[in-house]
Amino acid sequence: EIDGEWRFACDVAGYTMRPPSQPPILDRWDAWSALAATTDVLVVRGATSEVLIPASFERMTAADRATGLVVDGVGHWPPLELDPTRAAIRDWLTV
């Protein structure tokens, strides 16, 4: 801003997914299931995320090769500088 301050405004309504006018060519859940059936994936969710809702997180981490982490006290994008995030990534990479 002109006064030198940082401000953030999030229009949650602007992120709302709306049904497409035509069916999608590829269902995203089918794509996720195919990926997580053949590749190890780590899903990191901020506990207060309004974008990655708990039901979607649970569905993603139910896949065969998926592991999940919920970082308390942060929103959609958990910073990599947080110890819980780093520790989970480090643990996941060393398994």
PyMOL commands that set and color helices and strands:
alter all, ss='L'
color gray80, all
select helices_A, chain A and resi 12-15+28-38+54-61+83-94
alter helices_A, ss='H'
color red, helices_A
select strands_A, chain A and resi 41-46+66-71
alter strands_A, ss='S'
color yellow, strands_A
deselect
rebuild
show_as cartoon
